[in-house]
Amino acid sequence: MTDFSPDDLPDWDLLAGGVERVPAGIEFVPAGSVRELRGRRAVIGVPGVGWRRDIRADNPVVQASRTYVPVLPEQEWYRAEAEQTEVFAPLVPLERVWVERTSPTVRPPDDVDLVSRLVSLDTPSARPPRRVRDVVGVTGLRVVRVPGPDDKAGRDERDLRAVTEPYNSAEGDICVRVCREVEWYRWGWSGQIPKTMEVPIHLLWVE
């Protein structure tokens, strides 16, 4: 294994023209404020108790004058969509469901001490993006691929999962291999190995 010191790492900010591309972070809004819920990433839970992530929502249904949201673990949602099969979706009261959306106002914190990380238990806390190079144990995490410094018109690429930790590529770059999220989950339910791509670490952020 090759050992690197901090001085060996490229100055990615300089390579990007002095401006680091930071993807939008994730915030959560009450499901009742969202018009179309089908397929949206969601969080369920109870304020003051806790939250369950990696959920997909469907459009609300009304039973006995109360509104519920059908929800599925993401793997079951992807499998149902990929194989066009019917699955049982538990119903969660509308007021206990929040929906993800990207927000450019959710930025990486300047300070990472414990006090600055404290949150309110009233709603799910926002998820600022984190540089992959700053995260230990990225395998399986959701990642965002940002455009390279020469790609001025490119868009952030989401719905990806990291399938390796950082490594030294044949070209001498520090990279992580990623795959599409649907293939990540298919790997779990069918054993089919996903197609992966090698991405330089300075273009990857953890969602």
Secondary structure, 3 states (H helix, E strand, C coil): CCCCCHHHCCCHHHHCCCCCCCCCEEEEEEHHHCCCCCCCEEEEEECCCEEEEEEEECCCEEECCEEEEEEEEHHHHHHHHHHCCCCCCCEEEHHHEEEEEEECCCCCCCCCCCHHHCCCCCCCCCECCEEHHHCCCCCCCEEEECCCCCCCCCCCEEEEEECCCCEECCCCCEEEEEEEHHHHHHHHHHCCCCCCEEEEHHHEEEC
